[in-house]
């Protein structure tokens, strides 16, 4: 394999010696093993070990690294911890140091304790030399900064009890009988059903996929009616009582895309990051820690159903998480589709928001977060070391258990159109011109013919005029929220066409549109 045929980054490949031998038979064997990963990780390693002493090793291992890296995301998110442990073994044995470092860094905050222990042992054994942000002041600037500090992350470090709960103005719960009463769960059997937390064998979830903008699929895990009601009670009685960080604007009452974009108006430089797999990154043990930090007891750190048990935090966490396999209780994560997930994710990001807000302030900038979108802006770009700033953001996110999607990193100067959560912020808050023109054109055609006629011309609404009407109302309400000076007139035209809903008033600036 020549360097010109490589599809991965340069740091993924070992340099080829002058006498490199391209053994096609071994390379074909490598490709066969890679096509059956993770099941044939050990066979792949043996094949490479057998040729390590020969000149054919580098071409073979480079081909293997290329194929393994193509599957990297699927391997590191595989629900079976054994797969991730095998990836660690392969990376430390056959990948170049920089590539192995990326694997270990990504898995350093894995929910599986065995995986984390594998990372820790691999780092000590390999002695990878990487500069990393220390966990605490005075710490070493090395790979130890990637690891979870055992004393800092134990859920038992929190002080549960009545005093803490009353201080946080939360319901005082000391056993599962009181929790069932609060959530109106009728019996321990019903609680046990909810704690399956899966769609497996008629569990309390249903799952389906929807397409993302990049063409991949997003898995939606929707709780069934009864569990959804329970989750709404958790949101109402517990989660909504704890305020998120001021920098958080997504899924927060009184905040919106408008309040998220507003602080960045008129900036010379806007810098945008995106967190990868936002909800699935928040796993069961992190949610236990969240409820424990509120003051709820953890018991033996495992969930159960007995009324006299004090496993409040683990049960609450399990009620808010989803897992494909109920038996693998440690693999549960926040589901996309549950009413509790947005609030939990915001609360999980409080320290992240505080650290990134402080980083922005230290660089004379502003920081806001809308779900997984991180936005920084700087009135003056002069003096900002952008590469160093990007490194700091990446390090902070990794330490807080999140992964930056490097492909979605954006730097937008004031000479370009600066868009934050869909709103242009160059000089003032504005909806993109294309959306305004689209609505005006649709309204013009509706006024010229009819709403029904125009609905037929849109494939999504051919047989649903009501949905088309709501679509128009939603766009007009959004325009009115962002730019009342333009949106009010357009919203009036929409209401004149399809009728104003009884009792509805146009949303005020800063409020979320219900459409």
DAWOZI-V46422 format. One record per helix or strand of 3 or more residues. SS is the DSSP state (A for helix, B for strand). FROM is the first residue (numbers start at 1). LEN is the number of residues. If there is no record, write none. Layout:
# DAWOZI-V46422
ss = {SS	SS}
from = {FROM	FROM}
len = {LEN	LEN}
This chain:
# DAWOZI-V46422
ss = {A	A	A	A	A	A	A	A	A	A	A	A	A	A	A	B	B	A	A	A	B	A	A	A	A	A	A	B	B	A	A	B	A	A	A	A	A}
from = {3	10	24	41	57	72	81	97	113	143	150	155	162	176	188	205	217	225	239	257	269	278	284	312	329	341	350	365	373	386	406	410	433	451	459	465	484}
len = {3	3	11	10	14	5	14	11	14	4	4	3	6	8	7	7	7	13	3	6	8	4	11	8	3	8	13	6	6	14	3	4	16	6	3	18	15}
